[in-house]
Amino acid sequence: MNVQEATKIILKPYITEKTFAMVENESKICFIVERSANKTEIAEAVKTLYNEKVTNVNTARTIYGKKAFVQFETTDKARDLATKIGML
């Protein structure tokens, strides 16, 4: 997957108080993603864009669009990525 395809899948980070706490407590970052994207494509897109290994992806459809809760290996990696993308 190239960067252009990955940016079509990962639209933007979703930032609320709850998702903010998820970074510290569960090593997860929440993204708004393309509605047609599946979990495998989301994991690959995150790896392409941010060079971080994804351990788990959960998705949910909401009024804001499709959310992907992406879990990373450690809290430190999730915190570093959140800082890099402007969440923290």
N, C-alpha and C positions, 0 to 999 in steps of 0.2 A: 504494500500500500504506500502510495506517495503522499506528500504533505497536502496537496490540493484535495485529494479524496478524503483525507482525514479531517480537514477543516469543514467539509460538507457534512460530516457525521457529527463531530463535536461542535455545537453551535456557540455555547458560552457556559461559563461556570454559573451555578445557581447559588446565591449567597443569602442566607437567612441566619437567625440566631441558632436555629436547630442544626443547620448544616455546618455552621461555624464550630459548634460543639462536637460534631461528628469527626472533624479532623483530629481533635485531641483525644477523644474517647475511643473511637473505633477505627482510626486510620483510613477514613473514607472521605472522598471529595465528591460533591454532587455536580453534575453537568446537565444542561439542557441539550438533548441530542435530536437528530433527525428521527421522525416518527417511524420510518421503515427500517431503521438500523437494528440489528440483533446484537446480542451480548458479545459474541465473538468479534464482530466488526468494531464495536465500541472499544473493547480491550486492545485490539490492534491499532486503532486510531490514537488512543492515549499513548501507547508505546511509541508510535511514529512521531507524534507531536512533542512529547515531553521526555522521552527516553527513560521511562520508569516501568518496572515490571508490575503488572496488575495481577492480584491474586484472586479477585472475585468481582463480579458485576451483577448488580440487581437493578431492575428497571421498573418504572411505574408511569402510567399515563395520567396526566393531570390537566387542569385547565390552562396551565402555562406551557404545555407541550409534554413531550416524553422526557422524563428524568432518568438519569443513570447514576446510581450510587456505586462509585468505583473504589474498591478497597486495595490498599497497597501493603507491602510486606511489613513495614514498620511505621510507627507514628512519626518518626523523624523524616522519613521520605515523604509522607503525606503533608507534613508541616512545611517542608522545604518547597514542595511543588505548589502548595497553596500560597506561599509567600511569592514565589516566582510568577504566578499568574495574577497576583494582586488581590487575593482574598484576605490575607492577614496584614 
